[in-house]
Amino acid sequence: MIKNIKVSIVQTSLFWEDVDKNISNILSIIKSLKNKTDLVVLPEMFTTGFSMNSKKLAETINGKSVKFMKETAKQNNVSIIGSLIIKENNNYYNKLLFVNSNGDIFDYNKRHLFRMANEHKFYSQGNKDLIVDFNGWQIKPLVCYDLRFPVWSRNKQNYDILVYIANWPERRSYAWKTLLRARAIENQSYVIGVNRVGTDQNNVIYSGDSAVINPFGEEITGIKPHDNKTQTVELSYKALSDFRQSFPVAKDADNFKILDL
């Protein structure tokens, strides 16, 4: 039987384009979670904020931020999800990394680039999804704007947890909260949404509204908007499995293919 897992969502403010300050802040948070959790989920671009200054801020996959994630995961016996600005083959990516405590790294390049902030002009689009086997749980991690595209998130009975990490502005918080619940209900999965708080250099305000949603569409966390706070919840695989068996929506789902991959 697949065991329950503990997941910690980190709703924090970010220091604009200041890698060292952000790493120091995140390190102190993760140290406080040692032996208390299995998986730590950080916001999108957690070392820089949502910056379009990709050429200046980009690191390589061997850079200090990835090294920080690997060392911190190992030293604190946790796995970590977060995204960074990474340069690969002369392309810049908003790259999500899933770093396990044993040193394994899985990556996903953000598929849907937020054109209203011109993200598509400074970053290259990803074209592959990712599902990670984590202690028997199948986890599909995605990034921010991906939330608005349900086809890309669609559960083909191949994942149990859907993760969204974000820099999602307060002025669109209603959409964020509504879509997180929709993704959980339609995919019969847990959904984890982690968003930053504070104000960035562009005077964009972020309210967080981070949450873990169960497969019924119910929030099982209680972090308040705008709070710098971390919360840990335990996810039950049995509860998920029992619900899917008693209410087998997936058997009536439509088959489809995404043609532009």
C-alpha positions as CSV (number, residue, x, y, z in Angstrom):
1,M,0.0,0.0,0.0
2,I,1.3,3.4,-0.9
3,K,2.0,5.5,2.2
4,N,0.7,9.0,3.0
5,I,3.1,11.8,2.3
6,K,3.5,15.2,4.0
7,V,3.7,18.2,1.8
8,S,4.8,21.7,2.9
9,I,3.7,24.8,0.9
10,V,5.9,27.9,1.2
11,Q,4.0,31.1,0.7
12,T,6.8,33.8,0.9
13,S,7.7,37.2,-0.3
14,L,10.7,37.3,-2.8
15,F,13.6,39.8,-3.0
16,W,13.6,41.2,-6.5
17,E,16.5,39.8,-8.6
18,D,18.5,39.0,-5.4
19,V,19.5,35.4,-5.6
20,D,21.5,35.4,-2.4
21,K,18.8,36.9,-0.2
22,N,16.2,34.6,-1.6
23,I,18.3,31.5,-1.0
24,S,19.0,32.6,2.5
25,N,15.3,33.1,3.2
26,I,14.3,29.7,1.7
27,L,17.1,27.9,3.5
28,S,15.9,29.1,6.9
29,I,12.4,27.9,6.0
30,I,13.5,24.5,4.8
31,K,15.7,24.0,7.8
32,S,12.7,24.5,10.1
33,L,10.9,21.7,8.2
34,K,13.6,19.0,8.7
35,N,12.1,15.7,9.7
36,K,8.6,17.2,9.5
37,T,7.8,16.8,5.9
38,D,8.5,14.9,2.7
39,L,8.1,17.5,0.0
40,V,8.6,21.3,0.0
41,V,6.9,23.3,-2.7
42,L,8.3,26.8,-3.5
43,P,6.9,29.6,-5.7
44,E,7.8,30.2,-9.3
45,M,11.3,31.8,-9.9
46,F,11.9,31.7,-6.2
47,T,15.4,33.1,-6.4
48,T,14.6,36.2,-8.5
49,G,10.9,37.0,-8.7
50,F,9.1,37.0,-12.1
51,S,11.8,38.9,-14.0
52,M,12.2,39.2,-17.7
53,N,15.9,39.9,-17.2
54,S,16.7,36.4,-18.4
55,K,20.2,37.1,-19.9
56,K,21.5,38.8,-16.7
57,L,20.0,36.4,-14.2
58,A,20.2,33.0,-16.0
59,E,22.2,30.3,-14.4
60,T,23.2,26.9,-15.8
61,I,22.0,23.6,-14.4
62,N,25.3,23.4,-12.6
63,G,24.9,26.9,-11.1
64,K,24.7,27.9,-7.4
65,S,20.9,27.8,-7.2
66,V,20.6,24.2,-8.4
67,K,23.5,23.3,-6.2
68,F,21.6,25.0,-3.3
69,M,18.5,22.9,-4.0
70,K,20.5,19.7,-4.2
71,E,22.5,20.3,-1.0
72,T,19.4,21.6,0.9
73,A,17.3,18.6,-0.1
74,K,20.0,16.2,1.0
75,Q,20.9,17.9,4.3
76,N,17.3,18.2,5.4
77,N,16.0,14.9,3.9
78,V,13.3,16.5,1.9
79,S,12.4,16.8,-1.8
80,I,12.0,20.3,-3.2
81,I,10.0,21.8,-6.1
82,G,10.7,25.3,-7.5
83,S,11.6,27.1,-10.7
84,L,14.6,29.0,-11.8
85,I,15.9,31.0,-14.8
86,I,18.1,28.5,-16.6
87,K,20.2,28.8,-19.8
88,E,20.6,25.7,-22.0
89,N,21.9,25.6,-25.5
90,N,21.6,29.4,-25.9
91,N,17.9,29.2,-24.8
92,Y,16.5,30.7,-21.6
93,Y,13.9,28.7,-19.7
94,N,11.6,29.2,-16.8
95,K,12.6,25.7,-15.6
96,L,10.8,23.9,-12.8
97,L,13.1,21.5,-10.9
98,F,12.0,18.5,-8.8
99,V,15.0,17.7,-6.6
100,N,14.9,14.6,-4.5
101,S,16.9,14.1,-1.3
102,N,18.9,11.4,-2.9
103,G,20.2,13.8,-5.5
104,D,17.9,12.9,-8.4
105,I,16.7,15.9,-10.5
106,F,13.7,16.1,-12.8
107,D,13.0,19.1,-14.9
108,Y,10.1,20.7,-16.7
109,N,10.3,23.8,-18.9
110,K,7.2,26.0,-18.6
111,R,4.9,25.3,-21.5
112,H,2.5,28.3,-21.5
113,L,4.5,31.6,-21.4
114,F,2.6,34.6,-20.1
115,R,2.5,36.9,-23.1
116,M,0.8,39.7,-21.2
117,A,4.2,40.2,-19.5
118,N,6.1,39.4,-22.7
119,E,7.5,36.2,-21.2
120,H,7.4,34.6,-24.6
121,K,10.0,37.2,-25.8
122,F,12.5,36.4,-23.2
123,Y,12.1,32.6,-22.6
124,S,11.7,29.6,-24.8
125,Q,8.6,27.4,-24.6
126,G,8.7,23.9,-23.2
127,N,7.2,21.1,-25.1
128,K,7.3,18.1,-22.8
129,D,5.4,17.4,-19.6
130,L,6.8,15.7,-16.5
131,I,5.4,13.1,-14.1
132,V,7.6,12.1,-11.2
133,D,7.3,8.9,-9.2
134,F,7.6,10.0,-5.6
135,N,7.3,7.3,-2.9
136,G,4.7,5.6,-5.2
137,W,2.7,8.8,-5.8
138,Q,2.7,10.1,-9.3
139,I,3.2,13.9,-9.3
140,K,2.7,16.2,-12.3
141,P,4.3,19.7,-11.7
142,L,3.4,22.7,-13.7
143,V,4.1,26.5,-13.7
144,C,1.7,29.4,-13.2
145,Y,0.0,30.3,-16.5
146,D,-0.2,26.6,-17.3
147,L,-3.2,26.6,-14.9
148,R,-5.4,28.2,-17.5
149,F,-5.0,25.4,-20.0
150,P,-6.9,22.3,-18.8
151,V,-5.9,20.1,-21.8
152,W,-2.2,20.4,-20.7
153,S,-3.2,19.4,-17.2
154,R,-5.6,16.6,-18.1
155,N,-5.2,13.5,-16.1
156,K,-5.0,10.4,-18.2
157,Q,-5.1,8.3,-15.1
158,N,-1.3,8.7,-14.8
159,Y,-0.9,11.1,-11.8
160,D,-2.2,11.6,-8.3
161,I,-1.0,15.1,-7.5
162,L,-1.1,18.2,-9.7
163,V,1.3,21.0,-8.6
164,Y,1.2,24.6,-9.7
165,I,4.0,27.0,-8.6
166,A,3.3,30.7,-9.4
167,N,3.9,34.4,-9.3
168,W,0.1,35.1,-9.8
169,P,-1.0,38.7,-9.2
170,E,-3.6,39.5,-6.6
171,R,-5.9,41.2,-9.1
172,R,-6.5,37.8,-10.7
173,S,-6.7,35.9,-7.5
174,Y,-10.3,34.9,-8.1
175,A,-9.3,33.0,-11.2
176,W,-6.4,31.4,-9.4
177,K,-8.5,30.1,-6.6
178,T,-11.3,29.0,-8.9
179,L,-9.1,27.2,-11.4
180,L,-7.2,25.3,-8.7
181,R,-10.5,23.8,-7.5
182,A,-11.6,23.1,-11.1
183,R,-8.4,21.2,-11.8
184,A,-8.8,19.1,-8.7
185,I,-12.4,18.2,-9.4
186,E,-12.1,17.4,-13.1
187,N,-8.9,15.4,-12.7
188,Q,-9.8,13.6,-9.4
189,S,-6.5,14.5,-7.9
190,Y,-4.9,16.5,-5.2
191,V,-3.9,20.0,-6.4
192,I,-1.2,22.0,-4.8
193,G,-1.0,25.7,-5.7
194,V,1.9,27.7,-4.3
195,N,2.1,31.5,-5.0
196,R,4.3,34.2,-3.6
197,V,3.2,37.3,-1.6
198,G,4.5,40.9,-1.5
199,T,5.1,43.5,-4.2
200,D,7.7,43.2,-7.0
201,Q,9.8,45.8,-8.7
202,N,7.0,46.4,-11.3
203,N,4.5,47.3,-8.4
204,V,2.6,44.0,-9.0
205,I,1.0,42.9,-5.8
206,Y,0.7,39.2,-4.9
207,S,-1.7,37.9,-2.3
208,G,-0.5,34.3,-2.3
209,D,-3.8,32.3,-1.8
210,S,-1.6,29.2,-1.7
211,A,-3.6,26.0,-1.0
212,V,-3.8,22.3,-1.2
213,I,-7.1,21.1,-2.6
214,N,-8.4,17.6,-2.2
215,P,-10.1,15.6,-5.1
216,F,-13.5,16.8,-4.0
217,G,-12.4,20.4,-4.6
218,E,-12.1,21.2,-0.9
219,E,-9.2,23.3,0.5
220,I,-7.4,21.4,3.2
221,T,-5.0,24.2,4.1
222,G,-5.6,27.5,5.8
223,I,-3.0,30.0,4.9
224,K,-4.4,33.5,4.8
225,P,-3.8,35.9,1.8
226,H,-0.7,38.0,2.1
227,D,0.8,36.0,5.0
228,N,4.4,34.9,4.9
229,K,3.7,31.4,6.1
230,T,4.4,27.7,5.5
231,Q,1.9,25.0,6.2
232,T,2.4,21.2,6.1
233,V,-0.4,18.8,5.3
234,E,-0.6,15.0,5.1
235,L,-2.1,13.5,1.9
236,S,-3.9,10.2,2.1
237,Y,-3.5,7.9,-0.9
238,K,-6.2,5.6,0.4
239,A,-8.8,8.4,0.4
240,L,-7.8,9.3,-3.2
241,S,-8.0,5.7,-4.3
242,D,-11.3,5.0,-2.6
243,F,-12.9,8.1,-4.2
244,R,-11.7,7.1,-7.7
245,Q,-13.1,3.6,-7.2
246,S,-16.5,4.7,-5.9
247,F,-16.9,7.5,-8.4
248,P,-15.0,6.4,-11.6
249,V,-15.3,9.5,-13.7
250,A,-12.1,8.7,-15.6
251,K,-13.8,5.7,-17.3
252,D,-16.0,8.2,-19.3
253,A,-13.2,10.7,-20.2
254,D,-12.6,11.6,-23.8
255,N,-9.4,10.4,-25.5
256,F,-7.3,13.0,-27.2
257,K,-3.8,13.9,-28.4
258,I,-2.0,17.2,-28.3
259,L,-0.9,17.6,-32.0
260,D,1.8,20.2,-31.7
261,L,4.3,18.2,-29.6
